[in-house]
Amino acid sequence: MMKIRSLLSFAIFSTLLVLYGEAKTIDPYKVLGVEKNASQREIQKAFHKLSLQYHPDKNKSKSAQEKFAEINNGDLIHPSCLISV
């Protein structure tokens, strides 16, 4: 029984490490479907479109909730954080 618990703990820990590593390597431009040299307006439009498409009130699937969270992740280029130059 102790071996099973140890293996289960190791599996959970390993999974969390992998998920944490993937979270750190998310490319915000890829998530939004825009080029790295996209204008502020292009990023805003992509963000708005995807936010509406994957919003939990409009799309009830579990994957949509995850995608919505990914789109709204603080590490992403959020249109409200962009400054016009």
C-alpha positions, 0 to 999 in steps of 0.5 A: 500500500505504501508503494502505491501511495509513493507512486501516486504521489510521484505521478501527481508531482510529475504531472504538476511539474509538466503542467507548470512548465507548459504554462510558462512556455505559452506564446501569447501571440500564438494563443491570440492567433496574431503575428508578433508584429501585430498592431495594437488594434489587431491584438485587441480584435483577436482578444475580443473575438476569442473572449466572446467565442470562449466565454463560459456564459456562451460556450459551456464546454470544459475545453472552452473554459480552459481556453478562456482562462488561457486567453485571459492569463496575466502572462498574455499580451492583454489589449488593455495593457498596451500603450499607443506609441 
